[in-house]
Amino acid sequence: MPKMKTKASAKKRFKLTGTGKIKRKHAFKSHILTKKSTKRKARLTKAGLVHKSDVANIKTQLCI
């Protein structure tokens, strides 16, 4: 059986932490930033973690 290929889109979007959690970036920070408050944009800058219900799906895509 051939090796599983990692999904290139998932490879670009997610990183694994040292404890095995999956890091992600927040959405809504790429354009139309004039109507968003500074506080909101600052919160979107920080990385978040993937929700536990999505972890299994993303690990499959990353071939972990």
N, CA, C and O atoms as CSV, one atom per row, in Angstrom:
chain,resi,resn,atom,element,x,y,z
A,1,MET,N,N,0.851,-1.190,0.000
A,1,MET,CA,C,0.000,0.000,0.000
A,1,MET,C,C,0.896,1.254,0.000
A,1,MET,O,O,1.873,1.310,0.747
A,2,PRO,N,N,0.570,2.257,-0.832
A,2,PRO,CA,C,1.419,3.450,-0.899
A,2,PRO,C,C,1.283,4.318,0.362
A,2,PRO,O,O,0.338,4.185,1.140
A,3,LYS,N,N,2.260,5.201,0.525
A,3,LYS,CA,C,2.230,6.120,1.661
A,3,LYS,C,C,1.080,7.099,1.504
A,3,LYS,O,O,0.671,7.422,0.389
A,4,MET,N,N,0.559,7.574,2.648
A,4,MET,CA,C,-0.481,8.597,2.636
A,4,MET,C,C,0.160,9.947,2.336
A,4,MET,O,O,1.226,10.263,2.865
A,5,LYS,N,N,-0.482,10.738,1.493
A,5,LYS,CA,C,0.018,12.079,1.205
A,5,LYS,C,C,-0.633,13.071,2.167
A,5,LYS,O,O,-1.827,12.984,2.452
A,6,THR,N,N,0.161,14.007,2.659
A,6,THR,CA,C,-0.354,15.084,3.489
A,6,THR,C,C,-1.101,16.070,2.600
A,6,THR,O,O,-0.645,16.391,1.503
A,7,LYS,N,N,-2.252,16.551,3.075
A,7,LYS,CA,C,-2.995,17.580,2.333
A,7,LYS,C,C,-2.205,18.878,2.387
A,7,LYS,O,O,-1.914,19.377,3.474
A,8,ALA,N,N,-1.857,19.426,1.243
A,8,ALA,CA,C,-1.044,20.636,1.172
A,8,ALA,C,C,-1.746,21.823,1.835
A,8,ALA,O,O,-1.094,22.663,2.456
A,9,SER,N,N,-3.066,21.893,1.706
A,9,SER,CA,C,-3.808,23.003,2.309
A,9,SER,C,C,-3.734,22.943,3.832
A,9,SER,O,O,-3.608,23.980,4.483
A,10,ALA,N,N,-3.811,21.749,4.406
A,10,ALA,CA,C,-3.731,21.587,5.860
A,10,ALA,C,C,-2.312,21.853,6.349
A,10,ALA,O,O,-2.118,22.423,7.423
A,11,LYS,N,N,-1.329,21.445,5.567
A,11,LYS,CA,C,0.080,21.640,5.915
A,11,LYS,C,C,0.399,23.125,6.071
A,11,LYS,O,O,1.193,23.513,6.928
A,12,LYS,N,N,-0.236,23.961,5.220
A,12,LYS,CA,C,0.002,25.401,5.261
A,12,LYS,C,C,-0.729,26.081,6.420
A,12,LYS,O,O,-0.278,27.117,6.906
A,13,ARG,N,N,-1.845,25.515,6.866
A,13,ARG,CA,C,-2.706,26.197,7.822
A,13,ARG,C,C,-2.499,25.799,9.278
A,13,ARG,O,O,-2.824,26.582,10.171
A,14,PHE,N,N,-1.967,24.606,9.546
A,14,PHE,CA,C,-1.883,24.109,10.916
A,14,PHE,C,C,-0.465,23.727,11.300
A,14,PHE,O,O,0.325,23.274,10.472
A,15,LYS,N,N,-0.157,23.926,12.602
A,15,LYS,CA,C,1.132,23.513,13.157
A,15,LYS,C,C,0.850,22.712,14.423
A,15,LYS,O,O,-0.129,22.968,15.125
A,16,LEU,N,N,1.708,21.750,14.706
A,16,LEU,CA,C,1.572,20.921,15.894
A,16,LEU,C,C,2.385,21.541,17.029
A,16,LEU,O,O,3.530,21.939,16.814
A,17,THR,N,N,1.818,21.629,18.228
A,17,THR,CA,C,2.546,22.134,19.383
A,17,THR,C,C,3.339,20.994,20.014
A,17,THR,O,O,3.197,19.836,19.622
A,18,GLY,N,N,4.156,21.322,20.972
A,18,GLY,CA,C,4.964,20.319,21.659
A,18,GLY,C,C,4.146,19.301,22.412
A,18,GLY,O,O,4.563,18.153,22.561
A,19,THR,N,N,2.967,19.712,22.898
A,19,THR,CA,C,2.102,18.801,23.657
A,19,THR,C,C,1.139,18.025,22.766
A,19,THR,O,O,0.336,17.233,23.261
A,20,GLY,N,N,1.215,18.250,21.435
A,20,GLY,CA,C,0.371,17.497,20.513
A,20,GLY,C,C,-0.921,18.186,20.106
A,20,GLY,O,O,-1.714,17.628,19.348
A,21,LYS,N,N,-1.136,19.403,20.610
A,21,LYS,CA,C,-2.321,20.161,20.195
A,21,LYS,C,C,-2.046,20.778,18.827
A,21,LYS,O,O,-0.897,20.852,18.392
A,22,ILE,N,N,-3.110,21.219,18.148
A,22,ILE,CA,C,-2.962,21.789,16.811
A,22,ILE,C,C,-3.271,23.281,16.865
A,22,ILE,O,O,-4.349,23.696,17.291
A,23,LYS,N,N,-2.284,24.085,16.417
A,23,LYS,CA,C,-2.416,25.533,16.386
A,23,LYS,C,C,-3.014,25.970,15.064
A,23,LYS,O,O,-2.805,25.329,14.034
A,24,ARG,N,N,-3.772,27.081,15.098
A,24,ARG,CA,C,-4.368,27.628,13.891
A,24,ARG,C,C,-4.380,29.137,13.982
A,24,ARG,O,O,-4.205,29.708,15.058
A,25,LYS,N,N,-4.592,29.789,12.830
A,25,LYS,CA,C,-4.735,31.238,12.810
A,25,LYS,C,C,-6.227,31.577,12.812
A,25,LYS,O,O,-7.060,30.774,12.391
A,26,HIS,N,N,-6.542,32.775,13.291
A,26,HIS,CA,C,-7.928,33.217,13.267
A,26,HIS,C,C,-8.303,33.716,11.872
A,26,HIS,O,O,-7.457,34.207,11.124
A,27,ALA,N,N,-9.572,33.583,11.540
A,27,ALA,CA,C,-10.095,34.086,10.264
A,27,ALA,C,C,-10.471,35.566,10.411
A,27,ALA,O,O,-10.410,36.123,11.507
A,28,PHE,N,N,-10.851,36.178,9.320
A,28,PHE,CA,C,-11.357,37.563,9.269
A,28,PHE,C,C,-10.284,38.607,9.588
A,28,PHE,O,O,-10.598,39.645,10.171
A,29,LYS,N,N,-9.031,38.356,9.220
A,29,LYS,CA,C,-7.969,39.325,9.485
A,29,LYS,C,C,-7.237,39.689,8.196
A,29,LYS,O,O,-6.140,40.244,8.256
A,30,SER,N,N,-7.821,39.388,7.024
A,30,SER,CA,C,-7.094,39.614,5.776
A,30,SER,C,C,-7.494,40.893,5.038
A,30,SER,O,O,-6.641,41.520,4.410
A,31,HIS,N,N,-8.747,41.290,5.095
A,31,HIS,CA,C,-9.184,42.498,4.380
A,31,HIS,C,C,-10.421,43.071,5.042
A,31,HIS,O,O,-10.967,42.472,5.968
A,32,ILE,N,N,-10.866,44.227,4.572
A,32,ILE,CA,C,-11.976,44.995,5.165
A,32,ILE,C,C,-11.693,45.219,6.660
A,32,ILE,O,O,-12.513,44.896,7.520
A,33,LEU,N,N,-10.514,45.778,6.939
A,33,LEU,CA,C,-10.095,45.963,8.325
A,33,LEU,C,C,-10.499,47.322,8.890
A,33,LEU,O,O,-10.363,47.560,10.090
A,34,THR,N,N,-10.995,48.215,8.032
A,34,THR,CA,C,-11.313,49.570,8.498
A,34,THR,C,C,-12.499,49.582,9.450
A,34,THR,O,O,-12.525,50.386,10.381
A,35,LYS,N,N,-13.464,48.726,9.244
A,35,LYS,CA,C,-14.652,48.723,10.108
A,35,LYS,C,C,-14.473,47.887,11.372
A,35,LYS,O,O,-15.342,47.894,12.244
A,36,LYS,N,N,-13.363,47.171,11.481
A,36,LYS,CA,C,-13.104,46.340,12.671
A,36,LYS,C,C,-12.306,47.148,13.687
A,36,LYS,O,O,-11.392,47.892,13.330
A,37,SER,N,N,-12.665,46.991,14.952
A,37,SER,CA,C,-11.985,47.758,15.998
A,37,SER,C,C,-10.552,47.262,16.187
A,37,SER,O,O,-10.217,46.134,15.824
A,38,THR,N,N,-9.726,48.114,16.752
A,38,THR,CA,C,-8.322,47.778,17.010
A,38,THR,C,C,-8.238,46.598,17.966
A,38,THR,O,O,-7.399,45.712,17.800
A,39,LYS,N,N,-9.109,46.592,18.965
A,39,LYS,CA,C,-9.141,45.507,19.952
A,39,LYS,C,C,-9.467,44.172,19.273
A,39,LYS,O,O,-8.855,43.145,19.565
A,40,ARG,N,N,-10.433,44.210,18.372
A,40,ARG,CA,C,-10.844,42.993,17.655
A,40,ARG,C,C,-9.715,42.470,16.767
A,40,ARG,O,O,-9.457,41.267,16.728
A,41,LYS,N,N,-9.042,43.381,16.052
A,41,LYS,CA,C,-7.933,42.993,15.176
A,41,LYS,C,C,-6.774,42.422,15.981
A,41,LYS,O,O,-6.110,41.485,15.537
A,42,ALA,N,N,-6.530,42.978,17.153
A,42,ALA,CA,C,-5.450,42.492,18.019
A,42,ALA,C,C,-5.743,41.070,18.486
A,42,ALA,O,O,-4.848,40.225,18.526
A,43,ARG,N,N,-6.992,40.812,18.836
A,43,ARG,CA,C,-7.384,39.459,19.275
A,43,ARG,C,C,-7.264,38.454,18.136
A,43,ARG,O,O,-6.906,37.300,18.367
A,44,LEU,N,N,-7.561,38.879,16.904
A,44,LEU,CA,C,-7.481,37.987,15.748
A,44,LEU,C,C,-6.040,37.678,15.351
A,44,LEU,O,O,-5.782,36.689,14.666
A,45,THR,N,N,-5.099,38.524,15.781
A,45,THR,CA,C,-3.694,38.326,15.451
A,45,THR,C,C,-3.128,37.090,16.152
A,45,THR,O,O,-2.325,36.355,15.577
A,46,LYS,N,N,-3.553,36.870,17.397
A,46,LYS,CA,C,-3.024,35.767,18.192
A,46,LYS,C,C,-3.514,34.423,17.654
A,46,LYS,O,O,-4.640,34.307,17.170
A,47,ALA,N,N,-2.656,33.418,17.747
A,47,ALA,CA,C,-3.015,32.075,17.284
A,47,ALA,C,C,-4.000,31.432,18.259
A,47,ALA,O,O,-4.005,31.737,19.452
A,48,GLY,N,N,-4.831,30.540,17.727
A,48,GLY,CA,C,-5.770,29.797,18.560
A,48,GLY,C,C,-5.498,28.312,18.423
A,48,GLY,O,O,-4.600,27.896,17.691
A,49,LEU,N,N,-6.280,27.524,19.131
A,49,LEU,CA,C,-6.166,26.074,19.045
A,49,LEU,C,C,-7.391,25.511,18.330
A,49,LEU,O,O,-8.478,26.086,18.392
A,50,VAL,N,N,-7.204,24.402,17.665
A,50,VAL,CA,C,-8.298,23.738,16.961
A,50,VAL,C,C,-9.211,23.084,17.991
A,50,VAL,O,O,-8.727,22.510,18.967
A,51,HIS,N,N,-10.514,23.163,17.789
A,51,HIS,CA,C,-11.501,22.572,18.695
A,51,HIS,C,C,-11.373,21.050,18.682
A,51,HIS,O,O,-11.038,20.449,17.662
A,52,LYS,N,N,-11.646,20.443,19.830
A,52,LYS,CA,C,-11.445,18.994,19.970
A,52,LYS,C,C,-12.297,18.172,19.003
A,52,LYS,O,O,-11.920,17.055,18.649
A,53,SER,N,N,-13.436,18.708,18.574
A,53,SER,CA,C,-14.277,17.972,17.635
A,53,SER,C,C,-13.685,17.926,16.228
A,53,SER,O,O,-14.067,17.077,15.423
A,54,ASP,N,N,-12.746,18.842,15.925
A,54,ASP,CA,C,-12.119,18.897,14.599
A,54,ASP,C,C,-10.731,18.262,14.559
A,54,ASP,O,O,-10.168,18.073,13.481
A,55,VAL,N,N,-10.180,17.933,15.719
A,55,VAL,CA,C,-8.801,17.443,15.799
A,55,VAL,C,C,-8.594,16.168,14.991
A,55,VAL,O,O,-7.609,16.061,14.259
A,56,ALA,N,N,-9.489,15.211,15.105
A,56,ALA,CA,C,-9.326,13.926,14.409
A,56,ALA,C,C,-9.287,14.119,12.894
A,56,ALA,O,O,-8.479,13.495,12.208
A,57,ASN,N,N,-10.149,14.972,12.381
A,57,ASN,CA,C,-10.209,15.248,10.947
A,57,ASN,C,C,-8.910,15.883,10.451
A,57,ASN,O,O,-8.393,15.505,9.399
A,58,ILE,N,N,-8.394,16.829,11.193
A,58,ILE,CA,C,-7.174,17.533,10.784
A,58,ILE,C,C,-5.962,16.618,10.903
A,58,ILE,O,O,-5.065,16.667,10.061
A,59,LYS,N,N,-5.926,15.790,11.933
A,59,LYS,CA,C,-4.815,14.834,12.079
A,59,LYS,C,C,-4.789,13.857,10.913
A,59,LYS,O,O,-3.714,13.445,10.478
A,60,THR,N,N,-5.960,13.481,10.400
A,60,THR,CA,C,-6.033,12.623,9.227
A,60,THR,C,C,-5.441,13.331,8.006
A,60,THR,O,O,-4.696,12.730,7.231
A,61,GLN,N,N,-5.778,14.601,7.845
A,61,GLN,CA,C,-5.276,15.383,6.719
A,61,GLN,C,C,-3.766,15.582,6.792
A,61,GLN,O,O,-3.084,15.618,5.768
A,62,LEU,N,N,-3.243,15.713,8.038
A,62,LEU,CA,C,-1.813,15.920,8.235
A,62,LEU,C,C,-1.051,14.585,8.290
A,62,LEU,O,O,0.175,14.583,8.393
A,63,CYS,N,N,-1.753,13.475,8.223
A,63,CYS,CA,C,-1.159,12.136,8.299
A,63,CYS,C,C,-0.365,11.947,9.599
A,63,CYS,O,O,0.769,11.469,9.585
A,64,ILE,N,N,-0.977,12.327,10.704
A,64,ILE,CA,C,-0.336,12.152,12.013
A,64,ILE,C,C,-0.875,10.883,12.665
A,64,ILE,O,O,-0.471,10.541,13.776
